[in-house]
């Protein structure tokens, strides 16, 4: 009887220690730095994830864009919506406990799929910087575009985050005349996403970086380029330039975070001379998703597409240079996970 009791105890213990997609892990992996991020947040819909973000104990929260849905040139209305977001209890608690940084996308920029042509972009930028509590004396107040970088140093290593602006300088998109897709890739040599000054800034920042991990935040997807919506793939020359810069800069542990699509997924590719894959982690959305998603081609996809409200989490071990990527749903459930050694 004693033997059978001990056997039963060990069987129960083994099952209790298992975790996987859709569960909350019971084991703890050493993490030196944790990033939480998300995008697509409508104020008229409930955000059920703020308590889960706080429970994850991230070192920073990153807005990935579409933080509000303004779609207006009325700057007072945009500022009012940012103010309403700051009053949301869950987010209010988060921003008092965790540093908040981030970028914008078209719906908080003010114009759906908008770019350099938006006549209210300068005023909209100031409202966005107000939202992020950027001091009035900051150089960002005089810069065209919201791009900037943040460096986080820990005893075990350093993480550098690059906030990219894919709106302020982005030139015209090519519409699909057949109507089968919204947009097609531009012709070779045509158009830009980041613009000359932002490219020069990013190149210098990456080449000078001594960080163990370099995180690029893009409001739109970088790798997935077959769906016909907004993507870096609509600007093939810009994609090639980013890949060249990433491969040649000498910057370590480059990772891309993106949003916009109302789905979440992992995409990856191997760049020339790299010993690890370039991962584009898409997390979208916080309050609403593409619930009727039935599939789309993405040759870079790793794992399944998640079309449930969620946020992204990066658990970084700066000592071993290992990152655990997780898509987290309501209740802290892990909807998808990817581990990568760097």
C-alpha positions in Angstrom: 0.0 0.0 0.0 2.9 2.4 0.8 4.5 1.7 -2.6 1.2 2.3 -4.4 0.7 5.6 -2.5 4.2 6.8 -3.4 3.7 5.9 -7.0 0.4 7.8 -7.2 2.1 10.8 -5.5 4.8 10.9 -8.2 2.4 10.5 -11.0 0.3 13.4 -9.8 3.4 15.5 -9.2 4.6 14.9 -12.8 1.3 16.0 -14.3 1.2 19.1 -12.1 4.6 20.3 -13.4 3.7 20.2 -17.1 2.8 23.4 -18.9 2.2 24.4 -22.5 0.0 26.5 -24.8 -3.1 27.7 -23.0 -1.7 27.1 -19.5 0.1 29.2 -16.9 3.6 27.8 -16.4 4.5 26.4 -13.0 8.3 26.5 -13.4 10.3 29.7 -13.3 13.1 30.5 -15.7 15.7 33.0 -14.6 14.9 36.3 -16.3 17.1 39.4 -16.1 14.8 41.7 -18.2 11.2 41.4 -19.3 9.5 43.4 -22.0 5.7 43.5 -22.4 4.2 45.1 -25.5 0.9 45.4 -27.4 -1.1 47.3 -30.0 -4.6 48.0 -31.2 -6.5 49.3 -28.2 -10.0 50.7 -28.7 -11.3 52.9 -25.9 -14.9 51.8 -26.4 -14.0 48.1 -25.9 -12.8 46.6 -22.6 -9.2 45.8 -22.2 -9.1 42.8 -19.9 -5.3 42.4 -20.1 -3.9 45.1 -17.9 -3.9 43.0 -14.7 -2.2 40.2 -16.7 0.5 42.6 -17.9 1.1 43.7 -14.3 1.2 40.1 -13.1 4.0 39.4 -15.6 6.2 42.0 -13.8 7.7 43.5 -16.9 10.6 46.0 -16.7 8.9 48.1 -19.4 5.7 48.4 -21.4 5.9 49.3 -25.1 3.0 50.6 -27.1 3.2 49.2 -30.6 0.7 51.6 -32.2 -3.0 52.1 -32.7 -3.0 52.9 -29.0 -6.2 54.8 -29.5 -8.5 55.0 -32.6 -8.8 58.7 -33.3 -8.8 58.8 -37.1 -9.2 62.6 -37.0 -7.3 65.8 -37.6 -9.0 67.3 -34.5 -6.0 67.5 -32.2 -8.2 68.4 -29.2 -10.2 65.2 -29.8 -7.0 63.2 -30.1 -5.6 64.7 -26.8 -9.0 64.0 -25.1 -8.8 60.3 -26.2 -5.3 60.0 -24.8 -6.6 61.5 -21.6 -9.4 59.0 -21.4 -6.9 56.1 -21.9 -4.8 57.5 -19.0 -7.9 57.3 -16.8 -8.5 53.6 -17.5 -7.9 52.0 -14.1 -5.8 49.1 -15.3 -3.5 51.3 -17.4 -3.4 54.0 -14.8 -2.0 51.4 -12.3 0.4 50.1 -14.9 1.9 53.5 -15.8 2.5 54.3 -12.1 4.5 51.0 -11.7 6.2 50.4 -15.0 8.1 52.7 -17.4 6.0 53.3 -20.6 7.5 53.9 -24.1 6.2 53.3 -27.6 5.3 54.4 -31.1 2.2 55.2 -33.0 0.4 53.8 -36.0 -2.2 55.2 -38.4 -5.2 55.4 -36.2 -3.5 57.4 -33.5 -1.4 59.3 -36.1 -4.8 60.5 -37.3 -5.2 59.1 -40.8 -6.0 55.5 -41.8 -3.0 54.1 -43.7 -1.6 57.6 -43.6 1.9 58.7 -44.2 4.0 61.8 -45.1 1.0 63.4 -46.7 -1.0 63.8 -43.4 -1.3 67.6 -42.9 -1.8 67.3 -39.1 1.2 65.1 -38.4 3.2 67.8 -36.6 0.4 68.6 -34.2 -0.5 64.9 -33.8 3.1 64.2 -32.8 3.0 66.7 -29.9 -0.3 65.1 -28.6 1.4 61.7 -28.8 4.4 63.0 -26.9 2.1 64.5 -24.3 0.5 61.1 -23.9 3.9 59.6 -23.2 4.7 62.4 -20.7 7.8 63.5 -22.7 9.1 66.7 -21.1 8.5 69.9 -23.0 12.3 70.5 -23.1 13.1 67.2 -24.6 14.8 67.1 -28.0 12.0 64.9 -29.2 9.7 67.9 -29.1 11.8 69.5 -31.9 12.4 66.3 -33.9 10.3 65.4 -36.9 8.9 62.0 -36.2 8.6 60.0 -32.9 11.6 57.8 -33.4 14.0 57.5 -30.5 16.0 54.9 -28.5 16.1 53.7 -24.8 18.9 51.8 -23.2 18.4 49.6 -20.1 21.5 48.4 -18.2 21.5 45.5 -15.8 24.4 43.8 -14.1 24.0 40.8 -16.5 23.9 42.9 -19.7 22.2 45.7 -21.6 19.0 45.9 -23.7 18.5 48.7 -26.2 15.1 49.5 -27.7 14.7 51.5 -30.9 11.3 53.1 -31.4 10.7 53.5 -35.1 8.3 55.8 -36.8 6.7 54.2 -39.9 4.3 57.1 -40.4 5.8 60.5 -40.5 8.1 60.0 -43.5 6.3 57.1 -45.3 5.6 57.8 -48.9 2.7 56.6 -51.0 1.5 53.0 -51.2 0.6 51.3 -54.4 -3.0 50.3 -54.6 -3.9 47.0 -56.2 -6.0 47.9 -59.4 -7.5 44.4 -59.4 -9.0 44.8 -55.9 -7.7 41.4 -54.9 -5.5 43.0 -52.3 -5.4 46.4 -50.8 -1.8 47.2 -51.7 1.0 45.8 -53.9 4.8 46.2 -53.5 6.2 49.4 -54.9 8.4 49.3 -58.0 12.2 49.1 -57.4 13.7 52.4 -56.3 10.3 53.8 -55.3 9.3 55.2 -51.9 10.5 55.1 -48.3 9.2 54.1 -44.9 11.7 55.7 -42.5 13.0 58.6 -44.6 16.6 59.8 -44.9 17.1 61.3 -41.5 15.6 58.4 -39.6 17.7 55.9 -41.6 20.9 57.8 -40.8 20.0 57.9 -37.1 19.2 54.2 -37.0 22.4 53.2 -38.8 24.5 55.2 -36.4 22.6 53.9 -33.3 23.0 50.3 -34.4 26.6 50.5 -35.4 27.5 52.2 -32.1 25.5 49.8 -30.0 27.3 47.6 -27.5 24.0 46.2 -26.1 23.5 42.4 -25.8 20.0 42.8 -27.4 18.8 45.4 -29.8 15.0 45.6 -30.1 13.4 47.4 -33.1 9.8 48.5 -32.6 7.9 48.8 -35.9 4.1 49.5 -35.9 3.7 47.4 -39.1 5.0 43.9 -39.8 8.5 43.5 -41.2 8.6 40.0 -42.5 5.1 38.9 -43.3 4.5 40.4 -46.8 2.0 38.4 -48.7 -1.3 39.6 -47.1 -1.8 42.8 -49.1 -2.2 45.1 -46.2 0.3 47.5 -44.8 3.7 45.9 -44.4 7.4 46.7 -45.0 7.1 44.3 -47.9 5.3 47.1 -49.8 8.7 48.8 -49.9 11.1 46.1 -51.1 14.1 48.5 -51.1 13.5 49.4 -47.5 13.3 45.7 -46.5 16.6 45.1 -48.3 18.2 48.1 -46.6 17.1 47.0 -43.2 18.4 43.5 -43.7 21.8 44.8 -44.9 22.0 47.2 -42.0 21.1 44.5 -39.5 23.6 42.0 -41.0 26.5 44.5 -41.3 26.0 46.8 -38.2 27.6 44.3 -35.8 24.7 44.9 -33.4 23.9 41.8 -31.3 20.6 40.1 -30.7 18.4 42.1 -33.1 14.7 41.4 -32.7 11.7 43.2 -34.3 8.4 43.8 -32.5 5.3 44.8 -34.6 1.6 45.2 -34.4 -1.3 46.5 -36.6 -2.8 43.2 -37.9 -5.3 42.2 -35.2 -3.6 38.8 -35.1 -0.4 37.7 -33.3 2.3 35.5 -34.7 6.0 34.8 -34.8 7.9 35.1 -38.1 11.6 34.5 -38.7 14.3 34.4 -41.3 18.1 33.8 -41.4 20.2 36.8 -42.6 23.6 36.2 -44.3 26.3 35.6 -41.8 23.9 35.3 -38.8 24.0 32.3 -36.4 20.5 33.0 -35.1 17.2 33.9 -36.9 15.8 37.5 -37.2 12.5 37.2 -35.4 9.5 39.5 -36.1 7.1 39.1 -33.1 3.7 40.5 -34.0 1.3 41.2 -31.1 -2.2 42.6 -31.9 -4.6 43.4 -30.6 -5.3 44.3 -27.0 -9.1 44.9 -27.3 -10.2 43.4 -30.6 -8.9 40.8 -33.1 -9.6 39.4 -36.5 -12.0 36.8 -35.1 -13.0 35.4 -38.5 -9.3 34.9 -39.6 -9.3 31.9 -41.9 -5.6 32.0 -43.0 -3.2 33.9 -45.1 0.2 33.1 -46.6 3.3 33.9 -44.6 6.4 32.0 -45.6 8.2 33.2 -42.5 5.7 32.0 -40.0 6.7 29.9 -37.0 3.8 28.2 -35.2 0.2 29.1 -35.4 -1.6 32.4 -35.8 -3.3 33.6 -32.6 -6.6 35.6 -33.1 -7.4 36.2 -29.5 -7.0 39.4 -27.5 -3.4 39.2 -26.2 -0.1 41.0 -25.5 3.5 40.0 -26.2 6.1 39.1 -23.6 9.9 38.7 -24.0 11.6 37.1 -21.1 15.3 37.7 -21.5 18.2 35.9 -19.8 21.1 38.3 -20.3 23.6 35.8 -18.9 22.8 32.9 -21.2 21.5 35.1 -24.1 18.3 33.2 -24.3 14.9 34.8 -25.0 11.5 33.2 -24.4 8.8 34.9 -26.5 5.2 34.5 -25.3 1.8 35.5 -26.5 -0.3 36.1 -23.4 -4.1 36.1 -23.2 -6.7 36.9 -20.6 -6.0 35.2 -17.3 -2.3 35.0 -18.0 -2.8 32.1 -20.4 0.2 31.4 -22.7 -1.4 31.1 -26.2 1.9 30.6 -28.0 5.6 30.3 -27.0 8.9 30.4 -28.8 12.4 30.1 -27.4 15.5 31.3 -29.1 19.2 31.1 -28.1 21.3 34.1 -29.2 
